Amino acid sequence: MANSSALETLIDLAQRDSDAIAKRLGTALQAVDEAEQKLGMLDGYRDEYVRKLDAAQMAGITPFAYHNFIAFIGKLDNAITGQREVIKHAKYKAEVERKAWQESERKRLSYRTLNERAAAEALAIENKRDQKLMDDHAARGARYKR
């Protein structure tokens, strides 16, 4: 079985790796949230601008102003499409980081399990040795009483 201190070192390194990946995962998830909030703001701004266009059309609007409204709504649509791509990329990156974190946790837990098994095995060997010593001591004591 592997040396206990070597396993402890591996567990420590795996824990550090897992912590670093967890931080990256947190950052990636935060980027997804921020991108989704920005998309919500853009959607809200577009809806507001469409309402302004409708109100302006009801009140009467010049063709030049109408063209400006439509052009700006088109730019907002482009920004919304771009933001959806940003979200798609951020979600992909978050998923990559999530998988990396799960893998690092699996490795860390594997090392910990190996360490626990090694400790249990060492304890069983120690207990057998103690039992043998006690049996030998009891046998010697019984021989001297005869």
SELUMKOL-164796 format. One record per residue (C-alpha): residue number from 1; residue in three letters; x negated, z, y. Coordinates in steps of 0.2 Angstrom, whole numbers. Example, Ala and Ser with C-alpha at 12.3 -4.5 7.8 and 13.67 -1.06 7.14 Angstrom:
BEGIN
 resi resn    px    pz    py
    1  Ala   -62    39   -22
    2  Ser   -68    36    -5
***
This chain:
BEGIN
 resi resn    px    pz    py
    1  Met     0     0     0
    2  Ala    -6    -3    18
    3  Asn   -15    10    27
    4  Ser    -3    22    37
    5  Ser   -13    20    53
    6  Ala   -13     1    52
    7  Leu     6     1    49
    8  Glu     7    13    65
    9  Thr    -3     0    75
   10  Leu     8   -14    69
   11  Ile    23    -4    73
   12  Asp    17    -1    90
   13  Leu    12   -19    94
   14  Ala    29   -25    87
   15  Gln    37   -12    99
   16  Arg    28   -18   114
   17  Asp    32   -36   109
   18  Ser    50   -32   107
   19  Asp    51   -23   124
   20  Ala    43   -38   133
   21  Ile    55   -50   125
   22  Ala    69   -39   129
   23  Lys    64   -39   147
   24  Arg    64   -58   147
   25  Leu    81   -58   138
   26  Gly    88   -47   152
   27  Thr    80   -58   165
   28  Ala    88   -74   157
   29  Leu   105   -65   155
   30  Gln   104   -60   173
   31  Ala   100   -79   178
   32  Val   116   -84   168
   33  Asp   126   -72   178
   34  Glu   119   -77   194
   35  Ala   122   -95   191
   36  Glu   140   -92   185
   37  Gln   143   -82   201
   38  Lys   136   -96   212
   39  Leu   147  -109   202
   40  Gly   162   -98   206
   41  Met   158   -97   224
   42  Leu   156  -116   225
   43  Asp   173  -119   216
   44  Gly   181  -107   228
   45  Tyr   173  -115   243
   46  Arg   179  -132   236
   47  Asp   196  -126   234
   48  Glu   196  -119   251
   49  Tyr   190  -135   259
   50  Val   203  -145   249
   51  Arg   217  -134   256
   52  Lys   209  -137   274
   53  Leu   210  -156   271
   54  Asp   228  -154   265
   55  Ala   233  -144   281
   56  Ala   224  -156   292
   57  Gln   233  -171   284
   58  Met   250  -162   287
   59  Ala   245  -159   305
   60  Gly   238  -177   307
   61  Ile   220  -182   305
   62  Thr   209  -196   311
   63  Pro   202  -208   298
   64  Phe   184  -202   303
   65  Ala   188  -184   300
   66  Tyr   197  -189   284
   67  His   181  -198   278
   68  Asn   170  -183   283
   69  Phe   182  -171   272
   70  Ile   181  -183   257
   71  Ala   162  -185   259
   72  Phe   159  -166   260
   73  Ile   171  -163   245
   74  Gly   161  -176   235
   75  Lys   145  -167   240
   76  Leu   153  -151   234
   77  Asp   158  -159   218
   78  Asn   140  -165   215
   79  Ala   134  -147   219
   80  Ile   146  -140   206
   81  Thr   140  -153   193
   82  Gly   122  -148   196
   83  Gln   127  -129   195
   84  Arg   135  -132   178
   85  Glu   119  -140   172
   86  Val   109  -125   179
   87  Ile   121  -114   169
   88  Lys   119  -124   153
   89  His   100  -123   155
   90  Ala   101  -104   159
   91  Lys   112  -101   143
   92  Tyr   100  -111   132
   93  Lys    85  -101   139
   94  Ala    95   -85   136
   95  Glu    99   -90   118
   96  Val    81   -94   115
   97  Glu    76   -77   121
   98  Arg    90   -68   111
   99  Lys    83   -77    95
  100  Ala    65   -72    99
  101  Trp    71   -54   102
  102  Gln    81   -53    86
  103  Glu    65   -60    77
  104  Ser    54   -47    85
  105  Glu    66   -33    81
  106  Arg    67   -39    63
  107  Lys    48   -38    62
  108  Arg    47   -21    70
  109  Leu    60   -14    58
  110  Ser    51   -22    43
  111  Tyr    35   -13    48
  112  Arg    44     3    50
  113  Thr    52     1    33
  114  Leu    35    -2    25
  115  Asn    28    14    34
  116  Glu    43    24    28
  117  Arg    40    18    10
  118  Ala    22    22    11
  119  Ala    25    39    18
  120  Ala    38    42     4
  121  Glu    26    36    -9
  122  Ala    12    47    -2
  123  Leu    24    62    -3
  124  Ala    29    58   -21
  125  Ile    11    58   -26
  126  Glu     7    74   -17
  127  Asn    22    82   -25
  128  Lys    16    76   -42
  129  Arg    -1    83   -39
  130  Asp     6   100   -33
  131  Gln    17   101   -48
  132  Lys     3    97   -60
  133  Leu    -8   111   -52
  134  Met     7   123   -54
  135  Asp     9   118   -72
  136  Asp    -9   120   -76
  137  His   -10   137   -67
  138  Ala     5   143   -77
  139  Ala    -2   137   -93
  140  Arg   -19   146   -89
  141  Gly    -9   162   -85
  142  Ala     1   161  -101
  143  Arg   -16   158  -111
  144  Tyr   -24   174  -104
  145  Lys    -8   185  -108
  146  Arg   -10   182  -126
***
